[in-house]
Amino acid sequence: MSERDLRESGDADLVHHAAARRFEQYFESRFEKLRLPVLIVFLLISAFFAFHALQLRPDASFEKMVPASHEFIRNFQQYENELRPLGNVIRVVVETRNGDVYSPEFLETLRKITDEVFYIPGVDRGVLKSLWTPNVLWNEVTEKGFVAGQIIPPGFDGSQMAADQVRTNVARAGIVGTLVANDHRSAIVLAPLQEVEPKTGEKLDYADLSRRLEESVRDKYQTDDIRIHITGFAKIVGDLIEGASAIGLFFAITFVLTVVVLWLYARCWRSTFATVFCCSLAVVWQLGIVRLVGLGLDPYSILVPFLTFAIGVSHAVQNISTMAAERVKGRSNIEAAKATFRVLFIPGTIALLCDAVGFSTLLIIDIGVIRELAISASVGVGVIIFTKMFLLPILMSYLGVSAAGLAHQAKRMGGSYRWAHALASVAERRLAWVVVAVAAVVFGLGYAASRELKIGDLDPGAPELRVDSRYNRDNTFVANHYSTSPDVFVVMVTTPKGECGAYPVAVAVDQFQWRMENIAGVESTSSLFSAMKNVLAGQNGGDLRWNSLTRNRFSSNAAHRLLPTELFNSDCSMVPVLIFLEDHQAETLSRVVAAVEGFAAEYGSENVKFQLAAGNAGIEAATNIVIKQSERLMLALVYGIVALLVLWEFKSWRITVCIMLPLYVTSVLCEGLMAKLGLGVKVATLPVIALGIGIGVDYGIYIYNKLEYYLERGLTLKEAYFETLKTTGVAVALTGVMLALGVATWIFSDIKFQADMGLLLTFMFLWNMFGAVVMIPALASLLLDPKRVPGAEPDIAIGRQAAA
C-alpha cells in the first residue's frame, strides 16, 4: 500500500514508522490465509492455559506483605525464632458476659479453647500461652524466698476454691492487662504462628487457619454468655481472603453490565460476543500464565482479572467502532477487518504498552504482593495485545456486523452531533485559554489538598477492612480492655554472647526505655530489665529500694535465671525492648523510628547495638519507609517511560505534552481526593496512581491519532477535532465508561482497600477521559506551531508536520 493510500485509508502513524508498517503490511497481506491457522493456535493455547488456570489457589503469606530486603526486616528475620511471639501471632480473646474469668465454668471453656487452638496447623505450640499453659507462671516473695508455680496448677479440680486460687495466682503473676483483661471479664489465648510447617515444609495456609479458628473456636464455643474475639495479622489475611470470595459475584455483575453497555453501543450481538469472548480469553490466559510462573492469588492480585477484562473491553471498543464504520463505507467483512487492524495497530499497541508500563513500574517497590500484582497485570496486558490486536479482527472477519449494527452505525455517522460542534470549540485559541485557566485552578486546588496526603495507615485496627467489620470490632475490644496495645514496636539490643544481662547493657536499655516513654504516641515499654528489677527487689525481701539495676554481676545473674527465656535469646546476645504504641499511624511510627535512631547514634557502641525493628508496628514502619522511598521514583519512571512511548509514536514533544499534561492533573487530583477521604499512601493505594497514568494515556493516544489523521488531510484543528469526536471521541467516552464499570463494583466490597482502589480508579478513569477530551485539543491549539498545510486555516496548528 502506498504512502498516499495509508494517509487516506489507514493510520497516519504507519507512514512515519517503517518497521511497524512492514510488519502490518506483512500480516495484512496474509490475513485470509492466516485466519484459520491463527484460530486453531489460539484454541490450543487457550485450552492449555485454561487447564492451568483451574489449578490456581489463594496464596497469601506474611513474607509477601513486608519489604523483605529492608534492613528492619532483615534484622527481624535474624532473630525470627526468638521474636515469633512478638510478630505473627493470633490472639483469641474469650469473654464472659456473666461474672468474671474465675468461675469454674469459664475456666473449663478456656481450657477447651486452648486445646482447640493448640492443635490448629500452623500454631507454634511450644510458645502458646494461656492461663492453662505451663509457660505462664506466678511468683511471690515469702519469708522462705521465691515461690512460683503455674497459674492453673496440674491438680486443678474445677471447684470454686480452686478457681479462687487462680484469681490469687493471676494477681501474683502480674498478667492483668496482658493475658487477663483489666476488668477480669476476659482472657487471652496467645498463639504465635509458624510461616512454614517444620515437618511438611508447606507454607502456612491463612485461609484454612482462619476457617479453623471460626469453625473450631468461634462457632463452637460462642454463646449468649461467651463471646469470642480474634485478632492478629493472620486473621486479617484470612478475612481478606474470605471477603475476596465475593469477587466472583462482582465479576459476574461487571460482565453483565459490560455486555449490556456494549450492545447498547454497537446494537450488534456479533460484535458484542466477539469482544466479550476475546476479553474473557485474555483473562484465562493471564490466570494460566500466573499459575505457570508459580504465583497465586492473594487479596491484592485477585483484582487483576477485573483490570484485564476491563482494559481488553475498553480497547476493543475501538475495534468494533472502526469495523462498523468500514462496513458502512461498503467494504466486505474481510476488507473491513484488515482496515481495522491497519488503523489500530500502532495506537492500540502503544496504548497497551503504556498500560503495561504503568503496571511494571510497581516492580521497583520491594513488597511481594505489589510485585506479584505488577507481574500479573503486566501479563494480562501482554495477552490483550494478542487477543485484541490479532484474534478480534479475525473473529470479526468471520462474524461481520449485523444489519441492525450497520443501521445503527450509519445513523450515528449521519447524525448532527450538536454536542460535538460545541465541544470542538475548545480547539479555538480563545476558548482554549479559558480551558487551560480552569484546568490550572483545578490543579491548584488538587495540589493544595494533596499536600495533606500522608504515608501509611491513618485508621486504627486493620484499615484493609471496613471500620465496622468483625475484625475491627474485635480489635477495638482488645484495645479497650487490655493495657498492652496491639501495636508493638520492638527494638533488638545486641551484645557479645553471654553479655545481654551485664550492667552496661542494663544501664543503656534502662535509659533507652525512659527516653522512649517520653515520646508522644508511646504508652509504655518493657524489657528483660523491667522484670529483673522486680526480681532483684524480691530477692531482697521485697524492699522497693532494691527495685533498680545492680552492678553486682552475681546478683544480676541470679535474677536472670528466674526470668522467662522469651526476654532474651538462647546465647544471651540479644534483648528485645517492647514499645507499646497508641496507634500505628505513619506520624507515630516516624517519630518513634527517629527517636530510636537518634538514641542509637548517641549511645550505641560496639558492645551495645540498638537494631530496628520487629513487632507489627516495626514491620509497618519498614513498609512505610519503602513506600515513601519508592513513590516518587515509581511516578518518575511511569511518566518518563509513557512519555517516551508517546514521543516515539508522534515524533513531537509538543504533542507529548498535550497528552501527558492531563494525566498529571488527574494524578494530583487523585492525591488530593485521597487526602480528603483520609486515605494514606500504602500497599493498597500506591498502585492506583501508577495504574491510572498507564491506562489513562490510552484516551489521549486514540484521540490524537485520529485527530492527526484528519489534520494531515488538510482540515483545520476545529474541523479535525469535530470529525474525531464523531468517531473516536464516542468510542473514547465509552472506553472511560467501560473501564469505570470494570472497577466500580469493587466499591461495594467488604474489603475496604478493594473499595478504596475501586473508588480511586473509577475517579481516575473517568477524569482522565474527561481531561483528554477537553484538554488535548485546547493544549494543541496553544502549543502546536501555527503553519499552513493544504486546506488548513492560517491560524490553526496542524499536527505532526507542524509540530516536529
Secondary structure, 3 states (H helix, E strand, C coil): CCHHHHHHHCCHHHHHCHHHHHHHHHHHHCHHHHHHHHHHHHHHHHHHHHHHHCCCCECCCCHHHCCCCCHHHHHHHHCHHHHHHHCCEEEEEEEECCCCCCCHHHHHHHHHHHHHHHCCCCECHHHCECCCCCCCEEEEEECCEEEEEECCCCCCCCCHHHHHHHHHHHHHHCCECCCECCCCCEEEEEEEECCECCCCCCECCHHHHHHHHHHHHHHHHCCCCEEEEEECHHHHHHHHHHHHCCHHHHHHHHHHHHHHHHHHHHCCHHHHHHHHHHHHHHHHHHHHHHHHCCCCECCCHHHHHHHHHHHHHHHHHHHHHHHHHHHHCCCCHHHHHHHHHHHHHHHHHHHHHHHHHHHHHHHHCCCHHHHHHHHHHHHHHHHHHHHHHHHHHHHHHHHCCCHHHHHHHHHHHCCCCHHHHHHHHHHCHHHHHHHHHHHHHHHHHHHHHHCCCCECCCCCCCCCECCCCHHHHHHHHHHHHCCCCCCEEEEEEECCCCCCCCHHHHHHHHHHHHHHHCCCCEEEEECHHHHHHHHHHHCCCCCHHHCCCCCCHHHHHHHHHCCCHHHCCCCCCEEEEEEEECCCCHHHHHHHHHHHHHHHHHHCCCCCEEEEEEHHHHHHHHHHHHHHHHHHHHHHHHHHHHHHHHHHHHCCHHHHHHHHHHHHHHHHHHHHHHHHHCCCECCCCHHHHHHHHHHHHHHHHHHHHHHHHHHCCCCCHHHHHHHHHHHHHHHHHHHHHHHHHHHHHHHHCCEHHHHHHHHHHHHHHHHHHHHHHHHHHHHHHHHCCCCCCCCCCCCCCCCHHHHC
